[in-house]
Amino acid sequence: MREELRLMKLRAAVLLARSREARARATRALEHARLLRGDSADLRQQADELRESKRPDDP
């Protein structure tokens, strides 16, 4: 339960990041947490989707 909450917070950090650098850091933290937990089955696909998603204020 506690680990699931941590993953949810990391996902939110990725989605709310204001800059590309902040989003990249948050994405790496989320990837690392999932690898530690063992949720690596579709990790690469989800990470790619998060990287490709752009916030409206991105150039």
MARZA-589837 format. One record per residue (C-alpha): x negated, y negated, z; residue number from 1. Coordinates in pm, whole numbers. Last residue first. Example, Ala and Ser with C-alpha at 12.3 -4.5 7.8 and 13.67 -1.06 7.14 Angstrom:
! residues 2
+--------+--------+--------+-----+
!      x !      y !      z ! num !
+--------+--------+--------+-----+
!  -1367 !    106 !    714 !   2 !
!  -1230 !    450 !    780 !   1 !
+--------+--------+--------+-----+
***
This chain:
! residues 59
+--------+--------+--------+-----+
!      x !      y !      z ! num !
+--------+--------+--------+-----+
!   -758 !  -2466 !  -2699 !  59 !
!   -600 !  -2310 !  -2392 !  58 !
!   -321 !  -2517 !  -2228 !  57 !
!    -46 !  -2272 !  -2332 !  56 !
!   -225 !  -1986 !  -2156 !  55 !
!   -375 !  -1728 !  -2381 !  54 !
!   -334 !  -1356 !  -2383 !  53 !
!   -624 !  -1189 !  -2559 !  52 !
!   -822 !  -1130 !  -2242 !  51 !
!   -519 !   -986 !  -2064 !  50 !
!   -441 !   -755 !  -2354 !  49 !
!   -801 !   -635 !  -2368 !  48 !
!   -799 !   -565 !  -1994 !  47 !
!   -477 !   -369 !  -2030 !  46 !
!   -621 !   -157 !  -2311 !  45 !
!   -948 !    -94 !  -2125 !  44 !
!   -768 !      5 !  -1806 !  43 !
!   -540 !    260 !  -1969 !  42 !
!   -665 !    564 !  -1779 !  41 !
!   -898 !    375 !  -1541 !  40 !
!   -679 !    377 !  -1231 !  39 !
!   -941 !    541 !  -1007 !  38 !
!   -922 !    300 !   -716 !  37 !
!  -1277 !    181 !   -763 !  36 !
!  -1214 !    150 !  -1136 !  35 !
!   -897 !    -48 !  -1068 !  34 !
!  -1079 !   -287 !   -837 !  33 !
!  -1357 !   -338 !  -1091 !  32 !
!  -1113 !   -408 !  -1373 !  31 !
!   -927 !   -660 !  -1155 !  30 !
!  -1250 !   -833 !  -1057 !  29 !
!  -1356 !   -845 !  -1423 !  28 !
!  -1020 !   -995 !  -1520 !  27 !
!  -1046 !  -1256 !  -1244 !  26 !
!  -1393 !  -1359 !  -1359 !  25 !
!  -1280 !  -1376 !  -1724 !  24 !
!   -970 !  -1578 !  -1630 !  23 !
!  -1186 !  -1824 !  -1435 !  22 !
!  -1423 !  -1860 !  -1730 !  21 !
!  -1138 !  -1905 !  -1976 !  20 !
!   -996 !  -2180 !  -1763 !  19 !
!   -677 !  -2232 !  -1565 !  18 !
!   -641 !  -1883 !  -1418 !  17 !
!   -278 !  -1809 !  -1333 !  16 !
!   -247 !  -1479 !  -1521 !  15 !
!   -580 !  -1343 !  -1404 !  14 !
!   -519 !  -1451 !  -1044 !  13 !
!   -176 !  -1288 !  -1053 !  12 !
!   -331 !   -959 !  -1161 !  11 !
!   -583 !   -987 !   -874 !  10 !
!   -303 !  -1048 !   -625 !   9 !
!   -112 !   -746 !   -754 !   8 !
!   -427 !   -533 !   -727 !   7 !
!   -474 !   -641 !   -364 !   6 !
!   -113 !   -559 !   -286 !   5 !
!   -159 !   -213 !   -437 !   4 !
!   -470 !   -162 !   -220 !   3 !
!   -272 !   -243 !     95 !   2 !
!      0 !      0 !      0 !   1 !
+--------+--------+--------+-----+
***
